[in-house]
């Protein structure tokens, strides 16, 4: 999860142009929620292994 967030942050930093701070923080938050949800779903589905 942290690698996905770090990659998104570095991608935003390297992109040309400027980002609105609220949009950048919201984007990182949504990416973090999506990564966390996929990890939780993975653990729930593979709990019997």
Secondary structure, DSSP 8 states (H G I E B T S, - for coil): -HHHHHHHHHHHHHSSS---HHHHHHHHHHHHHHHHHHHHHHHHHTTT-
